[in-house]
Amino acid sequence: MSDATQLAAAASSPDARVGLRAALALRRLAEKLEAVQVSNARRQGWSWQEIAEALDVSKQAVHKKYAGREPARGPQEG
């Protein structure tokens, strides 16, 4: 279920099994998108507080979830 149109249709299906699978796929996609954007923000110099505010969560929550996932910074990135 990778096509966005199919996923959107499945999410509103009256078949609970189909709808729940679509909900799972959407949740996984949202997690991946969030991780990519947190990584982008950190590379751009955003603080954990700024990211937390953008995600409407606490600084502690976002740091706990993503601090270990940060890619190594190159020498020019400090």
N, C-alpha and C positions, 0 to 999 in steps of 0.2 A: 504494500500500500504506500507507494512513494509519490504517485501523481497527486498534486495538490487538489485538483478538481475531484478526483475519486475520494480522497480523504475527506474533503468537505461534505460530499454527498453521504459518505459512510457515517460521518459524525451525527448526521440527523436521521439516520435510518431508524425505522420502527423496530427493527430486529435488534434486541439488546446485545446479542453477541457481536454483531457487526459494529454497533455504536460503541461498545466498550473497547473493542480492538482499535477503533479509530481514536478514542480518547487516549489510549495507551501510546499510540503512535504520535499523537500531538504532544503529549507530555514529554516524550523522549526528544522530539524535535525542539520543543521549547527549551529543554535543559541544554541541548547542544548549542542552540543559538545564544543562550545566556552565557555559557562558558566562553564562546568565541568573542562575544562583545566585552565581557569582563577582561579577557586577555588583551583585547584591543585597547581598552581604556587604560589598563596598567602600562602597556607599552607607550601610550601617549602621555603618561605621567599623572594620571588621575590617582587621587588618594582613595583609600578604602572607604572613607566617609563619603566622598563624592559618588562612588559607585553605589554604596548603600542607599543614598538618597534617591538616585535614579531608579533603583529597583524597589524602593519603598520597603526596605528591610533595615535591620540594625547593622551597624558597622561590624559588630562581633559576628553576626550571622554570615555576612558575606565573606569576611576574612576567614572564618572557620571553614566555609565551604570551598573557597578558591585559593587560599594562600599556598597550599602545597602543590597546586597545579600550575603555578607561574612558570613560564619558560625562562631559561637562563638568559640574563641580559648580557648583551655584548659589551665590550670595553667602552664603546662610544656612548652607550646608554646609561652608564653609571650605575 
